[in-house]
Amino acid sequence: MSTESSSSPSGGEPASEGKPERLYKVAFDLPEETAQWARASAERLWTGKTSVKMEVKVRNTPFYVKGVAFGDIVRVRADHERREFVFEEFVSESGHSTVRVIIKGDGAEGEVGATLRAFDCPWEIDATGSLWAIDVPPHVDYASMRAALLRIASEKKIGIEESALARAHRAGLGLPESDH
């Protein structure tokens, strides 16, 4: 997985007292149809501790997990058999949204990259180079960004999936609130 723009697992936010934030991987089990496509039974996301035990803040943008975005708070449980922390339930949203793009046409990478830079959205690209996980921060005018991506999609150059839309981004589109 490569990282584009200024995306990093910690989002560049400093931890308290100038120390780097300690990050932990959490397994998010994938539904069967997603697991087949992803060729993995779980996606492991970076998370950081919160003040509440067994609640963590997601610190990167998921490629396959639906309904979760950068900065969201989720509850985890220790799975001793698997020797890892596993997602248990969604707690609260951060205001960020997750959008995924699948590159279908030649030259689409440059066009999508330029669009994301114009809207100040960090993104990550999977190892194949065709799946992009995009973090849409709260300050972004998502309706305008979406229109730009839909224009590229109308030319059959990309596919788009809105995996997790924050309340404010949904409201900007006139959509009802999500039920997570």
N, C-alpha and C positions, 0 to 999 in steps of 0.2 A: 504494500500500500504506500503510495507516495502522497506527500502533502503539497498542496498548492497554496498560493496566497500567503497569508500570515497565520494560517491555521496551525495550532499546536495542541497537544492533549490538555495542557493546562490553560489554554486560552490566553496565556501571557499575563494572567492576573497574579500579582505577588501574594504570597502567603503572609501570615502575620509575622512580625519581627524580621522581615527581610529574608526569611528562609524559604527555599522553594517548597511548593506544595507537594506533599507525599501522595502519590497516586496509586490506586489499587484497581486491578481488573475485576469486573463482575460479569458473570455469564448470564446472557439473556437467551433462554431457550427459544428456538425458532419453530413456527408451525411447520408441519411436514412439507407442504408445497414450497415454502420459502427455503427450508433446509435443503431440499433437492436442488433448487436453483443455485443456492449459495454454496452447495457442496460442503455444508457444515451443519451440525445439529444446534449450535449456539454461536452467537456473536459475543465477543468479549469486549466490553467498553471500559475505558479508563474512567475512574470515579475518584472523588476526593471526599474526605470525611466532613460531616456536619456536626453540630452540637448535640444531635439526637442519635442515640445508639441505634445502629443498624439502618440508619438513613444516610444516603450518600448523594453527592451532586455529580451528575454526569459531566465529564470533562472532554468528550469528543463527540463528533457527529456520527450517528450510526449509518451503516450501509444497508442493513437488512431489517433491523428492529423497527417496528411501527409504533407510533404513538409516543415516542421519546425524542427529546431534542437536547442540544447542548445546554447545560445549566439546570436542567430539571432535577427535582429531588425524587428519589425512588427508595423504597424499602427493600432490603436484601435479607437473605438468611444464609447461614453457614450450612453448606452441604458437605458433611464430613466424609461421606463415601466418595464424592468427586474431588474433595480437597480444594474447594473454591467457594466463593460467595456467589449466590444465585439471586437474580431479580425475583422479588416476591410481588410487589405492587407499586403502582404509580402514586406519588404523594402530592406533588405540586409542580406547576409549570414555571419556567423561568422567563417566559416572554419571547424566547427564541423559537423558531420553527425549523423543521427539517424537510428539505425538498431533495429528491433524487432525480438525476438526469441520466438517461442511457444514451450514449452517443451512437447514432445510426448512420450518419453521412459524413463523407470526407469534408474536412474543413470546419466541421461543427465545433471542434474543440476551441479554436480561436475565437469564434463568435460567442460561444457560451462563456469562455474565460473573460472576454471583454465586457460582456453583460454583467457578470458577477463582480468584476472589479469596479464597474461604474456604480453599482449599488453597495459597494463595500462589504461583500459577503465572502467569508472564508469558505474553502471547500477542500475536500480530500478526494483523491482518485484511487480506485482499487488497482490491483496488480495487472488487470487486463487492459486498463486505460479507458474502458468504456463505461464504467459505472462511477458516477460522481455523487458524493454526499455533500450537500450544501447546507451550511448554517446560515439562517436568516435572522440576524440580530433584531431586537425589539424596535430600534430606530428606523429600520428599513421600510420604505413605502412598498409593501409587498404587492399591492394591486398593480402598481406600475412595473415592478420586476416580473411578476407573473405574466403580464401582457407581453413583455419583451420575450420571455421564454416560450410562450404560446405561439408567437410569431415564428420563431425558429422551428417549433414542433409542427406548425402548419405546413412547413416545407419538407416535412418527413425526415429532418436531420437528427431529431432527438425525440425521446419519449420522456415524459415527466410523471413523477409520482409525488404527491403531497403527503408525506408520511406522518408529520405531526405539525399541525398549524396552531399557533398560540392564539389566545382569545382576541388580542388586538388585531392580528393579521386576518383572522376569520371575520371579525367585525368590519374591517376595511374592504372585504369582499362581499359583505352583506350576507354572510353565512351564519347559521345558528351556532351556539356554543357547542363545543365537543364534549362527549361524555367520558373520555378517557376510560 
